[in-house]
Amino acid sequence: MRLIHAERTDPGLVRPNNQDAYAVETLDLPGGGALLVVADGMGGYDGGEVASRIAVDTVREKLLAGLAPGGAEQANLAASLHQAVLEANRGILRAQADRPELSSMGTTVTAILVQGGRLIGCHVGDSKAFLIGANGARQITSDHNVPGELMQCGHLTAEQAAVHPQRHILTRALGVEEELPVEQLDLTWHEGDLLLLCTDGLSNLVTLAEIQSLAAGSEPAELVERLVGLANNRGGHDNITVLAARWEG
């Protein structure tokens, strides 16, 4: 397996700073591996940046520590990733206690661990992961916001959820409570498939159909540049972060 990836973060055209954070790490796993993480922070001028960086760094560091020789059990990668996300939540809560001016900070997190043809994920919030392949394109994460929850219950269509006035109100985030419900994913992907993670600075302005169209025939590096450019051309109202990875044989 050979993973071709590219990533870009951009403040957009309106926000004075960038509260997104991301990480991409190649891993020595059977069949090839990698970790992709994106986080979209919130909570004051500095708070969002702090929260998203704590989330991304903690997930990366805790997972790498578990995979290192002499580290934690490697067999259950899903459990290791889950524990890393829970530790990131605890780290943000500790930082809030140490710095009261950051008490309102929080963040989304979407982390995908690639092991050969397997995708293992943990997700909290409304950043998104998409899988694009020969059988079409689909969002593989749920939206933990007000319209997302209503859609899961069958009260809204995807089209209605996309324009709902409360779509910016999260129902789950790191840094809110000690007990954190984490959405977990475990699915397969195939050679030629494209995995794309992004914050809502992209997904609020660019549709999945458009992402799929731009992905056709594009290398990941070209794709992330075109997507960020498109979001900025449509106003760039928020920070924009895009991670794209394709499995090539």
Secondary structure, 3 states (H helix, E strand, C coil): CEEEEEEEEECCCCCCCCCEEEEEEEECCCCCEEEEEEEEEECCCCHHHHHHHHHHHHHHHHHHHHHCCCCCCCCCHHHHHHHHHHHHHHHHHHHHHHCHHHCCCEECEEEEEEECCEEEEEEECCCEEEEEECCEEEECCCCCEHHHHHHHCCCCCHHHHHCCCCCCCECCCECCCCCCCCEEEEEECCCCCEEEEECHHHHCCCCHHHHHHHHCCCCHHHHHHHHHHHHHHCCCCCCEEEEEEEEEC
